[in-house]
């Protein structure tokens, strides 16, 4: 049985300011705070906090992220953004592991982790295509004057992203809806989102 949850992301001046994750079944709310270009003394050390630094050179933007859980450094991440690519390197101090991923996009297509994302001609759908040419999933897009939504399916739930525009900030809300059917094959993931194979 899946757990329904949601997350709300708030941006100030185009940068992520905080996020609230809610697990409805447990009535649990977790807040993450983001501090941009601040000294580490800004941390309250009482929750989940991110120290964020950004800089730009020519057409490239660099973002560096340090994640702290109650004052303890958990992971560090560096992100390189160009006009047609994103390169992310994550170093987990908890698990002594480093993970790297890269995304390339051109026109209406995005390539990441060997899969290809192609826009549907109707502009309402985006198809994730595997390296074998199979459709892995279909992302649904809907919009109006004040907001837009994305529905991203996975094996166990569908994530719904709601983006709302206001005069001074943009707020994104993510809602997790469990699938009604029980799948025979379960997957486990580590904190970096990678599949973990368990031996029985």
VENTA-V426599 format. One record per residue. N is the residue number from 1. RES is the residue in three letters. PSI is psi as a letter, one per 20 degrees, with the letter a starting at -180 (none if undefined). Layout:
BEGIN
N_RES_PSI + N_RES_PSI
END
This chain:
BEGIN
1_UNK_p + 2_UNK_r + 3_UNK_p + 4_UNK_p + 5_UNK_r + 6_UNK_r + 7_UNK_q + 8_UNK_p + 9_UNK_p + 10_UNK_p + 11_UNK_q + 12_UNK_p + 13_UNK_k + 14_UNK_j + 15_UNK_q + 16_UNK_p + 17_UNK_g + 18_UNK_r + 19_UNK_q + 20_UNK_p + 21_UNK_p + 22_UNK_p + 23_UNK_o + 24_UNK_h + 25_UNK_h + 26_UNK_i + 27_UNK_l + 28_UNK_p + 29_UNK_p + 30_UNK_p + 31_UNK_p + 32_UNK_p + 33_UNK_q + 34_UNK_p + 35_UNK_o + 36_UNK_p + 37_UNK_l + 38_UNK_r + 39_UNK_q + 40_UNK_h + 41_UNK_i + 42_UNK_h + 43_UNK_q + 44_UNK_i + 45_UNK_k + 46_UNK_j + 47_UNK_b + 48_UNK_o + 49_UNK_q + 50_UNK_p + 51_UNK_o + 52_UNK_p + 53_UNK_p + 54_UNK_q + 55_UNK_r + 56_UNK_q + 57_UNK_o + 58_UNK_c + 59_UNK_j + 60_UNK_p + 61_UNK_p + 62_UNK_p + 63_UNK_p + 64_UNK_p + 65_UNK_p + 66_UNK_p + 67_UNK_p + 68_UNK_p + 69_UNK_o + 70_UNK_l + 71_UNK_i + 72_UNK_p + 73_UNK_p + 74_UNK_g + 75_UNK_r + 76_UNK_q + 77_UNK_p + 78_UNK_p + 79_UNK_p + 80_UNK_p + 81_UNK_p + 82_UNK_a + 83_UNK_h + 84_UNK_j + 85_UNK_q + 86_UNK_p + 87_UNK_p + 88_UNK_p + 89_UNK_p + 90_UNK_p + 91_UNK_o + 92_UNK_o + 93_UNK_h + 94_UNK_h + 95_UNK_j + 96_UNK_l + 97_UNK_q + 98_UNK_p + 99_UNK_q + 100_UNK_p + 101_UNK_q + 102_UNK_q + 103_UNK_p + 104_UNK_p + 105_UNK_q + 106_UNK_p + 107_UNK_c + 108_UNK_k + 109_UNK_q + 110_UNK_p + 111_UNK_p + 112_UNK_p + 113_UNK_k + 114_UNK_i + 115_UNK_q + 116_UNK_p + 117_UNK_o + 118_UNK_p + 119_UNK_p + 120_UNK_q + 121_UNK_i + 122_UNK_i + 123_UNK_j + 124_UNK_i + 125_UNK_q + 126_UNK_p + 127_UNK_p + 128_UNK_o + 129_UNK_p + 130_UNK_r + 131_UNK_i + 132_UNK_i + 133_UNK_j + 134_UNK_q + 135_UNK_o + 136_UNK_g + 137_UNK_r + 138_UNK_p + 139_UNK_p + 140_UNK_p + 141_UNK_p + 142_UNK_q + 143_UNK_q + 144_UNK_a + 145_UNK_h + 146_UNK_i + 147_UNK_r + 148_UNK_q + 149_UNK_q + 150_UNK_p + 151_UNK_o + 152_UNK_o + 153_UNK_q + 154_UNK_a + 155_UNK_h + 156_UNK_i + 157_UNK_r + 158_UNK_p + 159_UNK_p + 160_UNK_p + 161_UNK_p + 162_UNK_p + 163_UNK_p + 164_UNK_p + 165_UNK_p + 166_UNK_r + 167_UNK_h + 168_UNK_i + 169_UNK_r + 170_UNK_p + 171_UNK_p + 172_UNK_p + 173_UNK_p + 174_UNK_p + 175_UNK_p + 176_UNK_p + 177_UNK_o + 178_UNK_q + 179_UNK_q + 180_UNK_h + 181_UNK_q + 182_UNK_p + 183_UNK_q + 184_UNK_h + 185_UNK_o + 186_UNK_q + 187_UNK_q + 188_UNK_q + 189_UNK_q + 190_UNK_a + 191_UNK_i + 192_UNK_j + 193_UNK_j + 194_UNK_q + 195_UNK_p + 196_UNK_p + 197_UNK_p + 198_UNK_p + 199_UNK_p + 200_UNK_none
END
